[in-house]
Amino acid sequence: MPNGDSPEFRKELPYLIRFFSSFSEHIERFVSERNLNISKYYHESPSWNFRFRHPKGGEGSLDVKRIDDQYIIIHQNWWYDDIENYSRSIKWSSSDNIELDRKSLLALLNHKLDEILDWEFGEWDKIQPGYKKIWKNWNKEDFERMLSILPIPNKHRTSQST
């Protein structure tokens, strides 16, 4: 659920619930088959977020964001926290507006997740320094513990390989 309670978001929430419920069966199947965590409306965003521990290190996510009743955007994210240097390395990509096609949504999500998993470690879009104030009381074990609760995604199985 949301981690805020603004009046604007409370007003928008019934529309978001109705929108996402129209294809939630596809998303639930995707999350289950690929072994992902799901967060709905994180920071009052009109999106569902699928988080995982990236097999090459760090954390990844795939976000499905509502634009309107016909269009979504998919954000792909991967970040790796360098505790010793107080920096976060980030790789991301965002789609253009995608016309929502409930029949092909599962294949599209699988494709976007596979792309993230194929990204190469070190080919970051940005390295963001300046996390010392935020992370000063944390140690490497704290980061490893937080990361360890996230699932590692399952490989995608096509209909030919099942």
C-alpha positions, 0 to 999 in steps of 0.5 A: 500500500502507499507510504503516504496519505495525501488527500490527492492520492486518496482521491486517485486511489479508487481509479488506480485500483480499478485500473490495475485490477483489470490486468492484475491476474497477468501481473500476479502470474508474472510475479509468481512465475518470476519470483519477484516482490511487488509493491503497489503505489510506492510513494503514492506513485500510480504504479506497481513495482516489482523488486528483486535481488539482481543475480549480478549484484545489487537490486533491480526493479521493474515498474508499471506506471499508469499514464491513463486508462489506455497507456502505461510506461515501464521503467527498468532499474538496477542499482548497486550500492558501494558502501565503502565509497558511499555511492550508488551505481545506477542503470535504468531505462524507460519505455515510451508510452505503451498502449495497454494490451492485456493479452500481450502484457505478460510477454512484455513484462518478461521481455523487460525483466530479461533485459535488466537481467542481461545488463552488464555489471559496470555499464552504469548510466550514473554513479551517484555519490554523497550517501555518507550522511544517509548511510553513516550508521550502516555497515556492509552486513546491514546492506547484505541483510536488506538485500538478502530478503529480496528474491532472485528472479527465476529464469523465463520459461517459454512455452517450448521449454515448459 
